[in-house]
Amino acid sequence: MSYILLLITALIWGGNAIVTKASAGVISPAEIAFYRWVLAILILTPFVARQVWMNRAVLATHGWRLLILGLLGGAALPYLSYIAARYTSAMHLGIIQSLMPLLSLVLAIILLGHRMTYGALAGGIVSLLGVAVVASHGQLATLFTQGPNIGDAIMLAATVCYALYTVLLKRWPNGLPLLQSLYLQACAAAISLLPIYLLSPRLGISTASLPLIAYAGAAASVAAPLLWMRGIDHIGPARASLFFNFVPVVTAILAIPLLSEQLTASLVLGGALTMSGVILAELWRRPLAGENPEAGRHRLQGSTEGNLRSGE
């Protein structure tokens, strides 16, 4: 049952890349990023408002941390993703986002003092090569002469923001149950996005954008995180994180019929390299030096726990 829940989560997040791309030109990035969290708050409020009020003392202690987490995970990732979708394909979005577990692992090494592993080093090289193949459409020399596509670069920045979010989530435990923590971070994300929403040009909600907002707010922002955590509770974060690699596969399968995108050889090769690098980093946990391999495995295992709150 746990594997089914995790697979459903991957399907939801893969579908969210389609929604992100479909939103381009239909609704502004600021609008859909803001509305999705407003919807998530409306859905969660009846279930957690009373408990959050009873735990309001946490806001005095961890309020600024929750605001930063909401800014990075709830505001920066979707807002930048919606901007990136104007300039690149859904398949590119999915492949670049698949770097998230690897980037989280690398940042955990830098910020939390986790040991560098052979898998993180080798996987990082392989995954970066894969992203380079995707971004250059198989012509690596163009990255040096023309630079990356602006949409790919923005999506990479969004992924780095979310990877930092997952590490800070591990470093700043607040002791709240998942649902309450998710609710407060949704509120923080909405607050962070409100100034951008007010200052940005708005297209308004239409019959075309309403289903996109509904999917992003209900499925990607509420259902997926809860299903993901339930799966993690049963099989652990390390094994669960491997399901994240299904996201670009789902995106590619859906993008071909729904968005008329073309599956090219460079996308297949680059996607395979990117996912291989992430899997290598997850499975090859032997530290480079100075630590028992089993101890290193347990220390690094927690670094993927944060990939759970909001998806893209």
C-alpha positions as CSV (number, residue, x, y, z in Angstrom):
1,M,0.0,0.0,0.0
2,S,2.9,2.4,0.8
3,Y,4.3,2.0,-2.7
4,I,0.9,2.8,-4.2
5,L,0.7,6.0,-2.1
6,L,4.2,7.1,-3.2
7,L,3.5,6.2,-6.8
8,I,0.3,8.3,-6.7
9,T,2.3,11.2,-5.2
10,A,4.8,10.9,-8.1
11,L,1.8,11.0,-10.6
12,I,0.4,14.1,-8.9
13,W,3.8,15.9,-9.0
14,G,4.4,14.8,-12.6
15,G,1.0,16.1,-13.6
16,N,1.8,19.4,-11.8
17,A,4.6,20.1,-14.3
18,I,1.9,19.8,-17.0
19,V,-0.3,22.2,-15.1
20,T,2.7,24.6,-14.6
21,K,3.4,24.7,-18.4
22,A,-0.3,24.9,-19.2
23,S,-0.6,28.0,-17.0
24,A,1.7,30.0,-19.2
25,G,-0.3,32.7,-21.0
26,V,-3.5,31.7,-19.2
27,I,-2.8,33.1,-15.8
28,S,0.1,35.2,-14.4
29,P,2.8,33.4,-12.3
30,A,2.0,35.6,-9.3
31,E,-1.7,34.8,-9.5
32,I,-1.5,31.0,-9.7
33,A,1.3,30.9,-7.2
34,F,-0.8,32.9,-4.7
35,Y,-4.2,31.4,-5.4
36,R,-2.9,27.8,-5.0
37,W,-1.9,28.5,-1.4
38,V,-5.1,30.4,-0.7
39,L,-7.0,27.3,-1.8
40,A,-4.7,25.0,0.2
41,I,-5.3,27.2,3.3
42,L,-9.1,27.1,2.7
43,I,-9.0,23.3,2.5
44,L,-6.8,22.8,5.6
45,T,-8.4,25.4,7.9
46,P,-11.4,23.3,9.1
47,F,-9.1,20.5,10.0
48,V,-6.2,22.3,11.8
49,A,-7.3,25.8,12.8
50,R,-8.2,24.9,16.3
51,Q,-5.0,22.9,16.9
52,V,-2.8,25.6,15.4
53,W,-4.5,28.1,17.8
54,M,-3.7,25.8,20.7
55,N,-0.1,25.7,19.6
56,R,0.2,29.4,18.8
57,A,3.2,29.7,21.2
58,V,5.2,28.0,18.4
59,L,4.7,31.0,16.3
60,A,6.5,33.2,18.9
61,T,9.4,30.8,18.9
62,H,9.6,29.6,15.3
63,G,7.6,32.2,13.4
64,W,10.4,33.7,11.4
65,R,11.7,30.2,10.6
66,L,8.3,29.2,9.3
67,L,8.2,32.4,7.2
68,I,11.6,31.5,5.6
69,L,10.5,28.0,5.0
70,G,7.3,29.2,3.4
71,L,9.2,31.7,1.3
72,L,11.7,29.1,0.0
73,G,9.4,26.0,-0.4
74,G,6.0,27.5,-0.9
75,A,6.6,30.8,-2.6
76,A,10.0,30.6,-4.5
77,L,9.6,27.2,-6.0
78,P,6.1,27.6,-7.6
79,Y,6.5,31.2,-8.6
80,L,9.9,30.7,-10.3
81,S,8.5,27.5,-11.9
82,Y,5.6,29.3,-13.4
83,I,8.0,32.0,-14.8
84,A,10.3,29.2,-16.2
85,A,7.3,27.6,-17.9
86,R,7.0,30.6,-20.2
87,Y,10.4,29.8,-21.7
88,T,10.9,26.0,-21.5
89,S,9.0,22.8,-21.9
90,A,7.2,20.7,-19.3
91,M,9.7,17.9,-19.9
92,H,12.6,20.2,-19.1
93,L,10.8,21.3,-16.0
94,G,10.4,17.7,-14.8
95,I,13.9,16.7,-15.5
96,I,15.5,19.7,-13.8
97,Q,13.3,19.3,-10.8
98,S,14.4,15.7,-10.5
99,L,17.7,17.1,-9.3
100,M,16.0,18.0,-6.0
101,P,17.0,15.0,-3.9
102,L,20.6,15.2,-5.0
103,L,20.8,19.0,-4.4
104,S,19.3,18.4,-0.9
105,L,21.9,15.8,-0.2
106,V,24.7,18.1,-1.3
107,L,23.4,21.1,0.7
108,A,23.0,18.8,3.8
109,I,26.7,18.0,3.4
110,I,27.5,21.7,3.3
111,L,25.1,23.1,5.9
112,L,24.5,20.1,8.2
113,G,28.0,18.7,8.3
114,H,27.0,15.4,6.7
115,R,29.8,13.4,5.2
116,M,30.5,13.7,1.4
117,T,29.9,10.3,-0.1
118,Y,31.1,8.6,-3.2
119,G,27.5,8.5,-4.5
120,A,27.0,12.3,-4.0
121,L,30.2,13.1,-5.8
122,A,29.7,10.7,-8.7
123,G,26.0,11.2,-8.9
124,G,26.4,15.0,-8.9
125,I,28.7,14.8,-11.9
126,V,26.4,12.4,-13.8
127,S,23.3,14.4,-13.0
128,L,24.9,17.7,-14.0
129,L,26.0,16.2,-17.3
130,G,22.4,15.0,-17.8
131,V,21.0,18.5,-17.2
132,A,23.6,20.0,-19.5
133,V,22.5,17.5,-22.3
134,V,18.9,18.5,-21.7
135,A,19.5,22.3,-21.6
136,S,21.7,22.2,-24.7
137,H,19.5,19.9,-26.6
138,G,22.4,17.5,-27.0
139,Q,24.8,20.3,-28.2
140,L,27.0,20.8,-25.2
141,A,29.1,23.4,-26.9
142,T,26.2,25.8,-27.1
143,L,26.2,26.2,-23.3
144,F,29.6,27.8,-23.6
145,T,28.7,30.0,-26.6
146,Q,25.1,30.9,-25.9
147,G,24.4,30.0,-22.3
148,P,21.5,27.9,-21.0
149,N,17.9,28.6,-21.9
150,I,16.5,31.2,-19.5
151,G,13.6,29.0,-18.5
152,D,16.0,26.1,-17.7
153,A,18.1,28.4,-15.6
154,I,15.1,29.8,-13.7
155,M,13.9,26.3,-13.0
156,L,17.3,25.3,-11.7
157,A,17.2,28.3,-9.4
158,A,13.7,27.2,-8.2
159,T,15.0,23.7,-7.5
160,V,17.9,25.0,-5.5
161,C,15.5,27.1,-3.4
162,Y,13.4,24.0,-2.6
163,A,16.5,21.9,-1.9
164,L,17.6,24.6,0.6
165,Y,14.1,24.4,2.1
166,T,14.4,20.7,2.7
167,V,17.7,21.1,4.5
168,L,16.4,23.9,6.6
169,L,13.4,21.9,7.4
170,K,15.7,19.2,8.8
171,R,17.8,21.8,10.7
172,W,14.8,23.7,12.2
173,P,12.4,21.1,13.6
174,N,9.4,22.8,15.1
175,G,7.8,19.8,16.8
176,L,4.4,20.4,15.1
177,P,2.4,17.6,13.5
178,L,2.7,17.4,9.7
179,L,-0.7,18.9,9.0
180,Q,-0.2,21.9,11.2
181,S,3.3,22.5,9.9
182,L,2.0,22.3,6.3
183,Y,-0.8,24.7,7.2
184,L,1.5,27.3,8.7
185,Q,4.0,27.1,5.8
186,A,1.1,27.5,3.4
187,C,0.1,30.7,5.3
188,A,3.7,31.9,5.2
189,A,3.9,31.2,1.5
190,A,0.7,33.2,0.8
191,I,2.0,36.1,2.9
192,S,5.3,36.0,1.0
193,L,3.5,36.0,-2.3
194,L,1.0,38.7,-1.5
195,P,3.2,41.7,-2.3
196,I,4.2,40.2,-5.6
197,Y,0.5,39.4,-6.4
198,L,-0.6,42.9,-5.6
199,L,2.2,44.6,-7.6
200,S,2.1,42.2,-10.7
201,P,-0.2,42.5,-13.7
202,R,-3.2,40.2,-13.3
203,L,-5.2,38.3,-15.9
204,G,-7.9,37.2,-13.5
205,I,-9.4,33.8,-12.9
206,S,-11.1,32.3,-16.0
207,T,-12.7,29.0,-17.0
208,A,-9.3,28.0,-18.4
209,S,-7.2,28.8,-15.3
210,L,-9.6,27.6,-12.6
211,P,-8.9,23.9,-13.1
212,L,-5.1,24.7,-13.0
213,I,-5.5,26.5,-9.7
214,A,-7.6,23.7,-8.3
215,Y,-5.1,21.0,-9.3
216,A,-2.1,23.0,-7.9
217,G,-3.9,24.0,-4.7
218,A,-5.7,20.7,-3.8
219,A,-3.7,18.0,-5.4
220,A,-0.1,19.3,-5.5
221,S,-0.1,21.4,-2.3
222,V,-2.3,19.3,0.0
223,A,-2.9,15.7,-1.2
224,A,0.7,15.0,-2.5
225,P,2.5,16.0,0.7
226,L,0.2,14.0,2.9
227,L,0.5,10.9,0.8
228,W,4.2,11.3,0.6
229,M,4.6,11.5,4.4
230,R,2.4,8.5,4.9
231,G,4.6,6.5,2.5
232,I,7.7,7.7,4.3
233,D,6.3,6.6,7.6
234,H,6.0,3.0,6.3
235,I,9.2,2.5,4.2
236,G,11.6,5.3,5.3
237,P,12.8,8.5,3.6
238,A,15.7,6.9,1.7
239,R,13.6,4.3,-0.1
240,A,10.7,6.7,-0.6
241,S,12.9,9.3,-2.2
242,L,13.6,6.9,-5.1
243,F,9.9,7.4,-6.2
244,F,10.8,11.0,-6.9
245,N,12.5,9.8,-10.0
246,F,9.2,8.8,-11.5
247,V,8.2,12.5,-11.7
248,P,10.0,13.3,-14.9
249,V,8.8,10.0,-16.5
250,V,5.2,10.9,-15.7
251,T,5.7,14.4,-17.0
252,A,7.1,13.1,-20.3
253,I,4.3,10.6,-20.7
254,L,1.7,13.3,-20.1
255,A,3.4,16.1,-22.0
256,I,3.4,14.3,-25.3
257,P,-0.4,13.9,-25.7
258,L,-1.6,16.9,-23.6
259,L,1.0,19.5,-24.7
260,S,2.1,18.1,-28.0
261,E,5.7,18.1,-26.8
262,Q,8.3,16.0,-28.7
263,L,10.4,13.3,-26.9
264,T,13.8,13.8,-28.4
265,A,17.0,11.7,-28.1
266,S,18.7,14.4,-26.0
267,L,15.7,14.5,-23.6
268,V,15.9,10.7,-23.2
269,L,19.6,10.7,-22.7
270,G,19.7,13.7,-20.5
271,G,16.8,12.5,-18.4
272,A,18.4,9.0,-18.0
273,L,21.7,10.6,-16.9
274,T,20.0,12.9,-14.4
275,M,17.9,10.2,-12.8
276,S,20.9,7.8,-12.8
277,G,22.9,10.4,-10.9
278,V,20.2,10.9,-8.3
279,I,19.8,7.2,-7.8
280,L,23.5,6.7,-7.5
281,A,23.7,9.4,-4.8
282,E,20.8,7.8,-2.9
283,L,22.2,4.2,-3.0
284,W,26.0,4.7,-2.8
285,R,26.2,6.1,0.7
286,R,29.8,5.2,1.4
287,P,31.7,8.2,2.9
288,L,34.8,9.4,1.1
289,A,36.8,9.1,4.2
290,G,36.8,9.1,8.0
291,E,33.4,7.5,8.9
292,N,32.0,4.0,9.2
293,P,29.8,3.4,6.0
294,E,26.8,2.2,8.1
295,A,27.0,5.3,10.3
296,G,27.3,7.5,7.3
297,R,24.2,5.9,5.7
298,H,22.1,6.6,8.8
299,R,23.3,10.2,9.0
300,L,22.6,11.0,5.4
301,Q,19.3,9.1,5.3
302,G,17.4,12.0,7.0
303,S,18.5,14.5,4.4
304,T,15.7,13.5,2.0
305,E,12.9,13.7,4.6
306,G,12.2,17.3,3.6
307,N,11.1,16.5,0.1
308,L,7.5,16.3,1.3
309,R,5.8,19.5,1.9
310,S,4.7,21.1,-1.3
311,G,6.1,19.6,-4.4
312,E,6.5,22.0,-7.3
